[in-house]
Every structure is written in structure tokens, then in C-alpha cells.
Amino acid sequence: MSTRRNHYLEQRGYRWYYIRRVPTRFRKIDTRRTIKTALNTDSLIIARERRDAMMDADEHYWETALAKETGGNFEESTEMCRYRSARRRARAVGFEFKPLDKLVNAKPFETILDRVVHLEGKEESKSDVEAVFGNIEPPKDTIREALKLYCDKLSISETSRKSPEQIVRWRATKTRAVEHFVKLCGNVTMDKLTRAHGRAFYDWWGERLRPDSPDGKSYRPNSANRELGNLRQLFREYWTYQGEEERENPFRKLRFKNTPIESTPSFPDIWVREKLLKPSALEGINTDAQLIAYALIETGCRPSEIANLRPENICLNAEIPHIRIRPTDKRELKSAASSRDIPLLGVSLEAMKRAPNGFPRYHDRGNSLSAALLKAFHSRGLMPTDKHRIYSFRHAFEKRMQEAGLDYGLRCTLMGHKNNRPQYGDGGSLAYRHKELLKIVHPISETFIENLPRME
């Protein structure tokens, strides 16, 4: 019991210190990492009292700062404040907080006797008695309320670098999983979630994965696993926040075997040259969308990477003109490997010359860009098949590099893919990358260049 009672306390010589690591989810707002504060006493009793005050002060600061950081209002309910205070008070007197029903059924029975002995003969407050015997009910948040808590407060480290559009997409996937669960099982409270609910949700998805699914649609195991994973994470993060991380997760180890996703087909070279690089092929589409489409051809970028280029990352006056794909404070990339420099050649160079300041119309508006380009390409017969997408430019770029015999590591670097082979150097200079890409560049006519639109 003494070890638990002295947590966050360390004696150095005759003096006591309060030492505590900043919890991971608060490290964005508290850069101390580890808190080390002298308590200026050699008395263990006084040290405990000062430690308790510092614990409360730190936790209040973290919660307040987190609320300010996210721009929300996160006033806790009276029940939540009382519950969290009881958990802290139980720790302060040397016990782990446990609900009364768990204490009564605990083995050995001495567990509850220890608590009786501790309080015997002492003038403890009602709150101390409630904390030691765990007779305070935990707050009963529904799964929808838990999702709101998670999205607004617990996910700060996950969303702090996302753009508004990225946050909308991120939140939509979480919400979709919860709403599917609620439709099946109801808006149950988090303390009532059981393995039976997890199995029911797993079985419901299992029916949807069948070829003859009830709603007549075709689903993939990847979609089911994503929703199961989102519910598993929500349960884990919610109860970790409440201090009950030992709760068994009702969605644990429920997963379907993934099936390979059919790859998006690439644009054939002859299709690009005879259809897409024909003068005025995209005439009538807004200028931003036209130039983005052409910029994709010789860079292999994701559409969002071109649409969100900042002016300082469009390096047209460099010895080797190039673009720099980089994350920003308000927009993250798909992965660390996505950060890269790509030489500009051919049609992509000509397109970027006409947009030296980027594409403000589609900044953080990836859905609008995709919709505009897809509509235009389909209406003009510029898609070889119904399975082709705007992403087909990216697949075509990789295929052309492979068929031209470009080094595997260079291909990974230019595509922004993780290279599983040992990495030496920086993937080659811009001059080297430029020389290699000359092997695959599409020819363009002077007439085509003259017809390219310019940004106003």
C-alpha cells in the first residue's frame, strides 16, 4: 500500500520531490515532458499533501489548456467532477479506486478489510469514505456522447496537424461506425457495452460481406475492419481517459481477413498523348482544375498534393525547376515518406509555370476538385473505362518509371512510398531525378503549350 500511496513522490537525501511524466495526450500543450518539483520538506505527510495539490493543479491546467487549444467548451458535468475527484482521492490515501461491487467480490477478502482498517478510528470526510469504498457511480455516457468527447477532446494529438477538410473526413469515418452500431444495438451507455454487442456488430458486417448481402451492395472486409477498429479505439480511449483502462474491450480481436483491393488501372501512354494532350482537350473546365490535371501527368502526385501546394514550394526559378511536397502546420501528408521533391518536366512544367502561386480555388477542397475533374473527363469521353479515375495518372506515372527501368528506390522516392530496403543517401539529387524522368516524359506540341490557360 505504501508504494501506491507515495506515487509521484521521490526522496533525494532527506527532501521530497514531486516527479511525474506529462501524459502523452497533453504533450502538445505542455512541453515539460517530465515534471520535477521540490516539495521543500523532509516530512512524508506534508509531501503527500503538497503532492495532492500539485496533481490537482496540473490536471486542471492540462484540461483547461486542452479546451482552449481545441476551441471548444469542455465543462465537465457535476457527476464527472465528483467521480474523477474520488479516483484521485483514493490514490492519494494509497488505494486504487474500485467500484463497491468489485470490492465486495474481490479476492482475497482482505482487500476490503484493508480499507476498513485504514478508515477505522479516523475522522474522515464523506468524500474520503466514498472514494475508498468506491460507492460513487461512474458517469453514464452513451456511445454517441463518448464519440463527441473523443472527437472534441481526446484526439488532439491525432487532429492537430489536419486541415479542416481532413478533419471533416476523419470525423465522418468515426461517426459512420458509431451510427451503424447505434442503428443495430441502440445508443447504449459505455458502461453497458459488452462482448455481445461486439459480436452482434461483427456478425452484422459478416452478413454485409456476403455476395448476396441483404441490401444488395458489395462490401469489402477492409470497410468492416475499419469500423470495428474505430469502435475498438473509441472504447479504449474513452475508458483510458476515465482511468479504467483495464476494462475488456468488447471489440477486441474481431477482424475479418483482408482481401486485395483491385488496383486502379493506369492511363495507357497512347491515350494520354492522343486524347489528353490534344490541344484544348480540357477547354471549358475552370483553369485551376485544368492545370492541376496536367500537373499530375509528369509528377505522379496525389491530386490533393498539387491542389495544396504553397507558393514557396513551387520552385520554378531553381536550376532544376521542381515542386516540394511538404506538410504544414494545418495540413498533414498521408505518410512521412510523402514528403519529397519532384522535378518538373513536359506538360507538368508548363502547367506550373501558369500557376506560380498555386491553386487557391481548390486549397483544402479535394472533394470539389475530384468531382469537377471526374464530371469533365466522363462527359468528354476522356476515361478509357468506367474503372479509371483521376488517380490513374499516378498509376500511369509509376508504370512508366517501372517499364523504363528506373531504380526501385528512386521510384519509391518520387511516388512518396515507403522503401523497405535500407535507405542510403537522400534518394538522388534533383539533377539525377530530372535526368531519369526524361526517359518517360510525354512529348507536347507548341500548339498545345500556346492553348494552355493562365491563372488570372
Secondary structure, DSSP 4 states (H G I P E B T S, - for coil): -HHHHTTTEEEETTEEEEEEEPPGGGTTT-TTSEEEEE---S-HHHHHHHHHHHHHHHHHHHHHHHHHHHT---PPPHHHHHHHHHHHHHHHTT-----HHHHHT-SSTHHHHHHHHHHTT----HHHHHHHHT-SPPP--BHHHHHHHIIIIITHHHHTT--HHHHHHHHHHHHHHHHHHHHHH-S-BGGG--HHHHHHHHHHHHHHTSTT-TTS----HHHHHHHHHHHHHHHHHHHHHTT-TTSPPTTTT--PPP-PPPPPPPPPHHHIIIIITSTTTTTTS-HHHHHHHHHHHTT---HHHHHT--GGGEETTSSS-EEEE--BTTB--SSGGG-EEEE--HHHHHHHHT-TT--GGGTT-HHHHHHHHHHHHHHTT--SSTT--TTHHHHHHHHHHHHTT--HHHHHHHHTPPP-SPP-TTS--HHHHHHHHTTTPPP--HHHHHH-----
